[in-house]
Every structure is written in C-alpha cells, then in structure tokens.
Amino acid sequence: MSEFKEGIHFYYDPNGLMVLTAQYHLEKGYCCGNGCRHCPYAYISVPEPKRSRLLAASGINNHEKEKQ
C-alpha cells in the first residue's frame, strides 16, 4: 500500500472511531482475525464463536461461508 488515505482506506464513524474499509483489507491481503467491520474475507481468521456471530450479523449464510 503506497499511501494510507481517508475515504479510501479508512473513515471515522459517528463515535470518532477510525474504521478500516474493505479496500484497505483487500490491499492488506488477509484476514487479521480481529473481526473488523468491513472484512472482505468472511472473518476466516476469527475464532469461534465470534466468527459465527459476525457472519450472522453481516448476512453471510452458511453456503457462502463454506466457499470462503
């Protein structure tokens, strides 16, 4: 990643917290396992049971989860 840019790689939520975007994660290239809000990797490195809760909240179903 050449430059970390607001609006592309992160934004600030209404509570003032910095949130990393899916674009940032895609450029990083892997799931870090922290349960990031915009994880494009279906939370593959997040341990259970947290992973199942995050997948349910994101709307990703079991069929999609198996393809990851």
mmCIF file of the C-alpha atoms, coordinates in Angstrom:
data_MODEL
# 
_entry.id   MODEL 
# 
loop_
_atom_site.group_PDB 
_atom_site.id 
_atom_site.type_symbol 
_atom_site.label_atom_id 
_atom_site.label_alt_id 
_atom_site.label_comp_id 
_atom_site.label_asym_id 
_atom_site.label_entity_id 
_atom_site.label_seq_id 
_atom_site.pdbx_PDB_ins_code 
_atom_site.Cartn_x 
_atom_site.Cartn_y 
_atom_site.Cartn_z 
_atom_site.occupancy 
_atom_site.B_iso_or_equiv 
_atom_site.pdbx_formal_charge 
_atom_site.auth_seq_id 
_atom_site.auth_comp_id 
_atom_site.auth_asym_id 
_atom_site.auth_atom_id 
_atom_site.pdbx_PDB_model_num 
ATOM 1  C CA . MET A 1 1  ? 0.000   0.000   0.000  1.00 0.00 ? 1  MET A CA 1 
ATOM 2  C CA . SER A 1 2  ? 1.590   3.229   -1.078 1.00 0.00 ? 2  SER A CA 1 
ATOM 3  C CA . GLU A 1 3  ? -0.395  5.740   0.965  1.00 0.00 ? 3  GLU A CA 1 
ATOM 4  C CA . PHE A 1 4  ? -3.000  5.421   3.733  1.00 0.00 ? 4  PHE A CA 1 
ATOM 5  C CA . LYS A 1 5  ? -5.888  7.697   2.606  1.00 0.00 ? 5  LYS A CA 1 
ATOM 6  C CA . GLU A 1 6  ? -9.012  8.801   4.450  1.00 0.00 ? 6  GLU A CA 1 
ATOM 7  C CA . GLY A 1 7  ? -12.139 7.901   2.492  1.00 0.00 ? 7  GLY A CA 1 
ATOM 8  C CA . ILE A 1 8  ? -10.367 5.075   0.681  1.00 0.00 ? 8  ILE A CA 1 
ATOM 9  C CA . HIS A 1 9  ? -8.610  3.065   3.371  1.00 0.00 ? 9  HIS A CA 1 
ATOM 10 C CA . PHE A 1 10 ? -10.446 4.347   6.458  1.00 0.00 ? 10 PHE A CA 1 
ATOM 11 C CA . TYR A 1 11 ? -13.132 6.689   7.741  1.00 0.00 ? 11 TYR A CA 1 
ATOM 12 C CA . TYR A 1 12 ? -14.300 7.941   11.135 1.00 0.00 ? 12 TYR A CA 1 
ATOM 13 C CA . ASP A 1 13 ? -17.617 6.680   12.452 1.00 0.00 ? 13 ASP A CA 1 
ATOM 14 C CA . PRO A 1 14 ? -20.081 8.916   14.370 1.00 0.00 ? 14 PRO A CA 1 
ATOM 15 C CA . ASN A 1 15 ? -18.329 7.982   17.643 1.00 0.00 ? 15 ASN A CA 1 
ATOM 16 C CA . GLY A 1 16 ? -14.993 9.225   16.306 1.00 0.00 ? 16 GLY A CA 1 
ATOM 17 C CA . LEU A 1 17 ? -13.502 5.757   15.888 1.00 0.00 ? 17 LEU A CA 1 
ATOM 18 C CA . MET A 1 18 ? -11.334 5.062   12.848 1.00 0.00 ? 18 MET A CA 1 
ATOM 19 C CA . VAL A 1 19 ? -12.837 2.238   10.757 1.00 0.00 ? 19 VAL A CA 1 
ATOM 20 C CA . LEU A 1 20 ? -10.802 0.390   8.145  1.00 0.00 ? 20 LEU A CA 1 
ATOM 21 C CA . THR A 1 21 ? -12.540 -0.130  4.791  1.00 0.00 ? 21 THR A CA 1 
ATOM 22 C CA . ALA A 1 22 ? -12.821 -3.303  2.736  1.00 0.00 ? 22 ALA A CA 1 
ATOM 23 C CA . GLN A 1 23 ? -10.414 -1.680  0.249  1.00 0.00 ? 23 GLN A CA 1 
ATOM 24 C CA . TYR A 1 24 ? -7.778  -1.433  2.982  1.00 0.00 ? 24 TYR A CA 1 
ATOM 25 C CA . HIS A 1 25 ? -8.253  -5.095  3.899  1.00 0.00 ? 25 HIS A CA 1 
ATOM 26 C CA . LEU A 1 26 ? -8.102  -6.218  0.269  1.00 0.00 ? 26 LEU A CA 1 
ATOM 27 C CA . GLU A 1 27 ? -4.837  -4.360  -0.218 1.00 0.00 ? 27 GLU A CA 1 
ATOM 28 C CA . LYS A 1 28 ? -3.513  -5.880  3.022  1.00 0.00 ? 28 LYS A CA 1 
ATOM 29 C CA . GLY A 1 29 ? -4.335  -9.294  1.577  1.00 0.00 ? 29 GLY A CA 1 
ATOM 30 C CA . TYR A 1 30 ? -5.592  -11.352 4.531  1.00 0.00 ? 30 TYR A CA 1 
ATOM 31 C CA . CYS A 1 31 ? -7.984  -11.530 7.484  1.00 0.00 ? 31 CYS A CA 1 
ATOM 32 C CA . CYS A 1 32 ? -6.250  -10.399 10.681 1.00 0.00 ? 32 CYS A CA 1 
ATOM 33 C CA . GLY A 1 33 ? -8.741  -12.195 12.949 1.00 0.00 ? 33 GLY A CA 1 
ATOM 34 C CA . ASN A 1 34 ? -9.917  -9.095  14.827 1.00 0.00 ? 34 ASN A CA 1 
ATOM 35 C CA . GLY A 1 35 ? -13.475 -9.129  13.470 1.00 0.00 ? 35 GLY A CA 1 
ATOM 36 C CA . CYS A 1 36 ? -13.138 -5.889  11.521 1.00 0.00 ? 36 CYS A CA 1 
ATOM 37 C CA . ARG A 1 37 ? -16.392 -4.228  10.472 1.00 0.00 ? 37 ARG A CA 1 
ATOM 38 C CA . HIS A 1 38 ? -15.680 -4.399  6.713  1.00 0.00 ? 38 HIS A CA 1 
ATOM 39 C CA . CYS A 1 39 ? -13.743 -7.678  6.499  1.00 0.00 ? 39 CYS A CA 1 
ATOM 40 C CA . PRO A 1 40 ? -13.969 -8.957  2.893  1.00 0.00 ? 40 PRO A CA 1 
ATOM 41 C CA . TYR A 1 41 ? -12.638 -12.384 3.917  1.00 0.00 ? 41 TYR A CA 1 
ATOM 42 C CA . ALA A 1 42 ? -15.742 -13.682 5.752  1.00 0.00 ? 42 ALA A CA 1 
ATOM 43 C CA . TYR A 1 43 ? -13.876 -13.444 9.067  1.00 0.00 ? 43 TYR A CA 1 
ATOM 44 C CA . ILE A 1 44 ? -11.873 -16.577 8.172  1.00 0.00 ? 44 ILE A CA 1 
ATOM 45 C CA . SER A 1 45 ? -9.247  -15.998 10.917 1.00 0.00 ? 45 SER A CA 1 
ATOM 46 C CA . VAL A 1 46 ? -11.695 -15.000 13.670 1.00 0.00 ? 46 VAL A CA 1 
ATOM 47 C CA . PRO A 1 47 ? -12.081 -17.766 16.267 1.00 0.00 ? 47 PRO A CA 1 
ATOM 48 C CA . GLU A 1 48 ? -15.453 -19.312 17.034 1.00 0.00 ? 48 GLU A CA 1 
ATOM 49 C CA . PRO A 1 49 ? -17.982 -18.489 18.396 1.00 0.00 ? 49 PRO A CA 1 
ATOM 50 C CA . LYS A 1 50 ? -17.270 -14.851 17.492 1.00 0.00 ? 50 LYS A CA 1 
ATOM 51 C CA . ARG A 1 51 ? -16.910 -15.728 13.777 1.00 0.00 ? 51 ARG A CA 1 
ATOM 52 C CA . SER A 1 52 ? -20.409 -17.248 13.623 1.00 0.00 ? 52 SER A CA 1 
ATOM 53 C CA . ARG A 1 53 ? -21.912 -14.189 15.339 1.00 0.00 ? 53 ARG A CA 1 
ATOM 54 C CA . LEU A 1 54 ? -20.164 -11.816 12.921 1.00 0.00 ? 54 LEU A CA 1 
ATOM 55 C CA . LEU A 1 55 ? -21.241 -13.838 9.893  1.00 0.00 ? 55 LEU A CA 1 
ATOM 56 C CA . ALA A 1 56 ? -24.847 -13.913 11.095 1.00 0.00 ? 56 ALA A CA 1 
ATOM 57 C CA . ALA A 1 57 ? -24.820 -10.158 11.699 1.00 0.00 ? 57 ALA A CA 1 
ATOM 58 C CA . SER A 1 58 ? -23.312 -9.495  8.266  1.00 0.00 ? 58 SER A CA 1 
ATOM 59 C CA . GLY A 1 59 ? -25.911 -11.610 6.472  1.00 0.00 ? 59 GLY A CA 1 
ATOM 60 C CA . ILE A 1 60 ? -23.423 -14.132 5.057  1.00 0.00 ? 60 ILE A CA 1 
ATOM 61 C CA . ASN A 1 61 ? -25.106 -17.531 5.126  1.00 0.00 ? 61 ASN A CA 1 
ATOM 62 C CA . ASN A 1 62 ? -23.540 -20.970 5.679  1.00 0.00 ? 62 ASN A CA 1 
ATOM 63 C CA . HIS A 1 63 ? -23.353 -21.760 1.944  1.00 0.00 ? 63 HIS A CA 1 
ATOM 64 C CA . GLU A 1 64 ? -21.330 -18.597 1.297  1.00 0.00 ? 64 GLU A CA 1 
ATOM 65 C CA . LYS A 1 65 ? -19.207 -19.311 4.393  1.00 0.00 ? 65 LYS A CA 1 
ATOM 66 C CA . GLU A 1 66 ? -18.221 -22.734 3.018  1.00 0.00 ? 66 GLU A CA 1 
ATOM 67 C CA . LYS A 1 67 ? -16.922 -21.167 -0.218 1.00 0.00 ? 67 LYS A CA 1 
ATOM 68 C CA . GLN A 1 68 ? -14.527 -18.910 1.701  1.00 0.00 ? 68 GLN A CA 1 
# 
